[in-house]
Amino acid sequence: MSMDSLLSPVYLVTSTPRWYLWSIFILGIITYYLCEVVKKPLLVTADGDFKKFLINNVPLVSEKFWPTIWCFESRAQTLLAGMLRSLVLPKIKYKREVLQLQDGGQVALDWLEPAGAGESGGQTAVLIVLPGLTGTSHAEYVKGLALAAFRANIRAVVFNNRGIGGVELKTPRTYCASNTDDLHDVIQHIRAKYPGAPIGGVGVSMGGLILGNYMASRGKEGCAQLAAAMLISVPWDVFKGTESIERPGINLMLNNHLASCLTSVVHDLREMLRTTGPLDEVMKARTIREFDSRFTSKQFGYKDVDDYYNHATLHNKLHNIHVPTLCISAGDDPFQPFNAIPIENAQKVENLAILVTSHGGHIGFMEGVWPFNKDQYMFRVCEQFFKAILPSGAYKNFGATVIDKPNGDHHA
């Protein structure tokens, strides 16, 4: 055999022991994982008291995030997180309350109270959990957040949107990312029910848009309504998020699945919603944009879907949020690309911080070699933050300060 043949790639591969090749492959993955995947998250905020508070009281903002080594790809994190959580999170027996809204509608509030909350009367802090697009109190990520509040000795209440969670739709109106009327009614109800309790809010994905728009629309008055807030995997720029989720491949498959969930909700509520017009074209929607164009934007009086998205987007409203707020975003979120995270704007606001992990997908954030545990990353961040800021009254120390006018970047 010639020297050239002995040195050929095919010969080297076929003649090398399998164990040696596997060792090189595994070593390469581990090297890549340690160098490119495991990173300390970015803590994006202006220098000030709130930043110091987070560093001193929320240890996870200063620690490296270790995504699950066999599942750190963004779509894998997004798809598998819920499945794995369903295996480890216990069933929760909520106490349901049906709240009648000012316009005649109703929503379900599902309560989880820590031991001794009744004995302390209205002084126990309350955390409102706002689920994502079609999520309910029994979604795995919602249960994880409710249990995080429970461990922090905080009352958790899940705000199920109209028509969601098994409660009859009383009016021909559902919900959307830009409308905060129902959340306002919920907060006022909780304030009346527990007048001495500080109230926090945590919104996930579209729930984060609703919570963020509520705070932004009320400016400084929002501090009188909410003591602290947290936004998880929020689509900061709805336009860029929509473009990302419409990319061919797995992203578009995720989009199609969510659109199917939305049309299923409309199908279940069709008897009441038929009074607003024909639903045939709505039921044919195959993407979130198509659904919002044919249903959401029309139901809430927007001229078109772009008008709706312009009102729903949050990246250019940070300067109006005066409630101390911690946000978690993954740099590889398929629903919101890294370049859409408003890093520059967040650096100019003292009371809002965005914790950006290099990996984590959308509502994923699975960590460790074996992520079969109840205390996963975003639940631990939630517990650390609200435990430090609500029961102690630390939220009273933060006044909102905008250092500079943020970049607008409004869409037409």
C-alpha positions in Angstrom: 0.0 0.0 0.0 1.3 3.4 -0.9 2.1 6.1 1.6 -0.6 8.3 0.1 -3.2 5.5 0.7 -2.0 5.1 4.3 -2.5 8.8 4.9 -5.9 9.1 3.2 -8.8 10.3 5.5 -10.9 7.2 4.6 -8.1 4.8 5.7 -7.4 6.8 8.9 -11.0 6.7 9.9 -11.7 3.1 9.1 -8.4 1.8 10.7 -8.8 3.9 13.9 -10.4 2.0 16.8 -14.1 3.0 17.4 -13.5 3.9 21.0 -10.8 6.4 20.0 -13.1 8.1 17.5 -15.9 8.3 20.0 -13.5 9.7 22.6 -12.5 12.5 20.2 -16.1 13.2 19.3 -17.2 13.4 23.0 -14.2 15.5 23.9 -15.1 17.9 21.1 -18.6 18.3 22.3 -17.5 18.8 25.9 -14.9 21.4 24.8 -17.5 23.3 22.7 -20.0 23.1 25.6 -17.6 24.5 28.2 -16.2 27.2 25.9 -19.3 28.3 24.0 -22.4 27.2 25.8 -21.7 27.6 29.6 -21.5 31.3 30.2 -22.3 33.8 32.9 -25.5 35.6 31.8 -25.5 39.3 30.8 -27.1 41.5 33.4 -28.3 44.4 31.4 -29.4 47.5 33.4 -28.2 50.9 34.4 -25.8 51.2 37.3 -27.7 52.0 40.4 -29.4 50.7 43.6 -31.5 48.1 41.7 -28.5 46.6 40.0 -26.7 46.4 43.4 -29.8 44.8 44.9 -29.9 42.1 42.3 -26.2 41.3 42.6 -26.5 41.1 46.4 -29.8 39.3 46.7 -30.3 37.2 43.5 -27.2 35.0 43.4 -28.1 33.4 40.0 -27.5 36.7 38.2 -23.8 36.3 38.9 -23.5 32.6 38.3 -22.8 30.7 35.1 -25.8 29.1 33.5 -25.2 25.4 32.7 -27.7 24.3 30.0 -28.4 20.6 29.8 -25.5 19.3 27.8 -27.5 16.9 25.7 -30.2 19.4 25.0 -28.8 22.9 24.7 -30.0 23.7 21.2 -32.8 26.3 21.3 -35.6 24.4 19.7 -34.8 21.3 21.7 -34.9 23.3 24.9 -38.2 24.8 23.8 -39.8 21.5 22.9 -38.5 19.2 25.7 -38.8 21.5 28.7 -42.5 21.1 29.1 -42.3 17.3 28.6 -39.6 16.9 31.3 -41.4 19.2 33.7 -44.6 17.1 33.4 -42.6 14.2 34.8 -41.2 16.0 37.9 -43.7 18.7 38.9 -46.5 17.6 41.2 -50.2 18.2 40.6 -51.4 21.3 42.3 -54.8 21.7 43.9 -55.6 25.3 43.4 -58.4 27.2 45.1 -60.5 28.6 42.2 -62.1 32.0 42.3 -64.2 33.3 39.4 -63.9 37.0 39.0 -66.7 39.1 37.4 -65.1 41.8 35.2 -66.5 45.3 34.8 -67.8 44.7 31.2 -69.7 41.6 32.2 -66.9 39.1 31.4 -65.3 36.7 33.8 -61.9 35.1 34.4 -60.7 32.3 36.6 -58.2 33.1 39.4 -56.5 30.0 40.7 -54.9 30.4 44.2 -52.0 28.5 45.8 -51.4 29.7 49.4 -48.4 28.8 51.5 -48.8 27.4 55.0 -49.8 30.1 57.5 -50.9 32.6 54.9 -54.4 32.7 56.4 -53.0 33.4 59.8 -51.1 36.5 58.6 -54.2 37.9 57.1 -53.7 40.4 54.2 -50.0 40.9 54.9 -48.7 37.9 52.9 -47.3 39.0 49.6 -49.2 38.0 46.4 -47.7 37.0 43.1 -49.9 37.1 40.0 -48.8 34.6 37.3 -49.7 35.4 33.7 -49.4 32.4 31.4 -48.4 32.5 27.7 -50.4 32.4 24.5 -53.0 29.7 25.4 -51.5 28.6 28.8 -53.5 27.9 31.9 -52.8 27.4 35.5 -52.0 23.7 34.8 -49.3 24.4 32.2 -46.0 23.0 33.5 -44.1 26.3 33.5 -47.0 28.0 35.3 -47.0 25.3 38.0 -43.3 25.7 38.5 -43.7 29.5 39.0 -46.6 29.0 41.5 -44.5 26.5 43.4 -41.6 28.9 43.5 -43.9 31.5 45.1 -45.1 28.9 47.5 -41.5 28.1 48.6 -40.9 31.9 49.1 -43.9 32.1 51.4 -45.8 34.1 48.9 -49.4 33.7 47.7 -49.6 32.7 44.1 -52.6 33.4 41.9 -52.8 32.4 38.3 -54.7 34.8 36.1 -56.4 32.6 33.4 -57.4 34.8 30.4 -61.0 35.0 29.2 -62.2 31.8 27.7 -59.2 29.9 29.1 -59.1 27.5 32.0 -62.6 26.0 31.8 -64.6 29.2 32.5 -67.5 30.1 30.3 -66.9 33.1 27.9 -69.6 35.6 28.9 -68.9 38.3 26.3 -67.8 38.1 22.6 -64.3 39.2 23.5 -61.2 37.2 24.3 -57.7 38.7 25.0 -54.6 40.0 23.3 -51.1 41.2 24.1 -51.9 44.9 24.1 -55.1 45.0 26.1 -54.6 45.3 29.8 -58.1 46.0 31.0 -58.7 42.5 32.5 -55.3 42.6 34.3 -56.3 46.0 35.8 -59.5 44.5 37.1 -57.7 41.5 38.6 -55.1 43.8 40.4 -57.8 46.0 41.8 -59.7 43.0 43.1 -56.6 41.6 44.8 -55.8 45.0 46.3 -59.3 45.1 47.7 -59.1 41.5 49.0 -55.7 41.9 50.6 -55.2 45.7 51.2 -52.0 45.3 53.2 -50.2 42.9 50.8 -47.5 43.9 48.3 -48.4 42.5 44.9 -46.0 41.3 42.3 -46.5 40.0 38.8 -44.7 37.4 36.6 -45.6 37.2 32.9 -44.4 34.5 30.6 -44.2 35.1 26.8 -47.4 36.8 25.8 -48.3 37.1 29.5 -45.1 39.1 29.8 -46.3 41.4 27.0 -49.6 42.0 28.8 -47.8 42.7 32.1 -45.2 44.9 30.5 -47.8 46.9 28.6 -49.8 47.3 31.8 -46.8 48.8 33.6 -45.8 50.9 30.6 -49.2 52.3 30.1 -49.5 53.4 33.7 -46.1 54.9 34.2 -45.3 56.1 37.7 -48.9 55.2 38.8 -48.0 51.6 38.2 -45.8 51.6 41.3 -48.9 52.1 43.3 -50.5 49.0 41.8 -47.5 46.6 41.6 -44.5 46.3 43.9 -42.3 44.3 41.6 -42.5 42.3 38.3 -40.7 39.7 36.3 -41.0 39.0 32.5 -39.8 35.7 31.2 -39.2 34.9 27.5 -41.1 38.0 26.5 -41.2 38.8 22.7 -39.8 42.3 23.1 -40.1 43.3 19.5 -43.2 41.5 18.1 -42.3 42.3 14.5 -38.8 40.7 14.7 -40.2 37.8 16.8 -42.9 37.1 14.2 -40.2 37.1 11.4 -38.1 34.7 13.4 -40.9 32.2 14.1 -41.9 32.3 10.4 -38.5 31.0 9.2 -38.9 27.7 7.4 -38.1 24.5 9.3 -38.6 23.9 13.0 -39.4 27.5 13.7 -42.3 27.5 11.3 -43.5 24.1 12.7 -43.6 25.7 16.2 -45.6 28.6 14.6 -48.0 26.2 13.0 -48.5 24.4 16.3 -49.3 27.6 18.2 -51.6 28.8 15.5 -53.5 25.5 15.8 -53.8 26.0 19.6 -55.3 29.5 19.0 -57.8 28.2 16.4 -58.7 25.5 18.9 -59.5 28.1 21.5 -61.8 29.9 19.0 -63.4 26.7 18.0 -64.3 25.9 21.6 -65.7 29.5 22.0 -67.4 29.6 18.6 -71.0 29.9 19.9 -70.3 33.2 21.7 -67.7 34.5 19.1 -70.0 34.0 16.1 -71.8 37.2 17.1 -68.7 39.1 16.1 -68.7 37.8 12.5 -67.9 34.7 10.4 -65.1 32.5 11.7 -64.3 30.3 8.7 -61.2 32.2 7.6 -60.0 32.4 11.2 -60.1 28.6 11.5 -58.0 28.3 8.4 -55.1 30.3 9.9 -51.8 28.4 9.8 -49.5 31.0 11.4 -49.8 33.3 14.4 -49.7 36.3 12.1 -52.6 35.0 10.0 -54.6 34.4 13.1 -53.9 37.9 14.5 -54.7 39.4 11.1 -58.0 37.6 10.7 -59.1 37.6 14.4 -57.2 39.4 17.1 -56.6 42.7 15.3 -60.2 42.9 14.2 -61.7 42.0 17.5 -59.8 44.7 19.3 -60.4 47.4 16.8 -56.9 47.7 15.1 -56.8 48.7 11.5 -54.6 45.8 10.6 -52.2 43.3 12.2 -49.2 45.7 11.9 -51.2 48.3 13.9 -51.9 45.6 16.6 -48.3 44.5 16.7 -47.1 48.1 17.0 -49.3 48.6 20.1 -48.3 45.2 21.5 -44.5 45.5 21.2 -42.6 46.4 24.3 -38.9 47.1 23.3 -39.5 50.8 22.9 -41.5 51.3 26.1 -38.9 50.4 28.8 -38.6 54.0 29.9 -42.3 54.0 30.9 -41.9 51.0 33.3 -41.4 52.4 36.8 -41.9 49.1 38.7 -38.7 47.3 39.7 -38.6 44.6 37.1 -36.3 41.6 36.4 -36.5 39.9 33.0 -35.1 36.7 31.7 -34.4 36.3 28.0 -32.4 33.6 26.2 -30.0 34.8 23.5 -31.1 31.8 21.3 -34.9 32.2 21.8 -36.5 31.2 18.5 -39.4 33.5 19.3 -37.1 36.5 19.8 -33.6 36.7 18.3 -30.8 38.2 20.3 -30.7 41.3 18.2 -34.3 42.1 19.1 -33.6 42.2 22.9 -33.6 45.9 23.8 -30.1 45.8 25.5 -29.2 49.4 24.7 -32.5 50.7 26.0 -32.3 48.6 29.2 -28.9 50.1 29.9 -30.5 53.4 30.4 -33.2 52.4 32.9 -32.3 52.0 36.6 -35.2 49.9 37.8 -35.4 47.4 35.0 -32.9 44.6 34.3 -32.7 42.0 31.6 -30.8 38.8 32.4 -29.7 37.3 29.1 -28.5 33.7 29.0 -26.6 32.5 26.0 -28.9 29.5 25.7 -32.3 28.4 27.0 -34.7 28.6 24.1 -38.3 29.8 24.7 -39.5 29.1 28.3 -36.9 26.4 28.4 -33.9 27.1 30.6 -33.2 23.5 31.4 -30.0 23.1 33.2 -27.7 20.3 34.4 -26.8 16.9 33.1 -30.0 15.5 34.5 -32.7 18.2 34.5 -35.3 16.0 36.3 -35.8 18.3 39.3 -38.4 20.7 40.5 -36.1 23.6 41.0 -35.2 24.6 37.5 -33.4 27.8 36.5 -36.2 30.2 35.8 -38.1 29.0 38.8 -35.1 29.5 41.0 -34.6 33.0 39.6 -38.2 33.8 40.3 -38.0 32.5 43.9 -34.8 34.4 44.7 -36.0 37.7 43.2 -39.5 37.8 44.7 -38.4 36.4 48.1 -35.9 39.2 48.3 -38.0 42.1 47.1 -41.6 41.5 48.3 -41.9 40.2 51.9 -39.0 42.4 53.0 -40.5 45.6 51.6 -37.3 46.1 49.6 -39.4 47.3 46.6 -40.0 50.6 48.4 -36.3 51.5 47.9 -36.5 51.8 44.2 -37.7 54.8 42.3 -37.6 54.7 38.6 -35.0 56.8 36.8 -34.4 57.0 33.1 -30.9 58.1 32.5 -31.3 58.9 28.8 -34.1 58.8 26.3 -34.3 55.3 24.8 -34.1 54.5 21.1 -37.6 54.6 19.8 -37.5 52.4 16.7 -41.3 52.6 16.3 -42.8 50.7 13.4 -45.2 52.3 11.0 
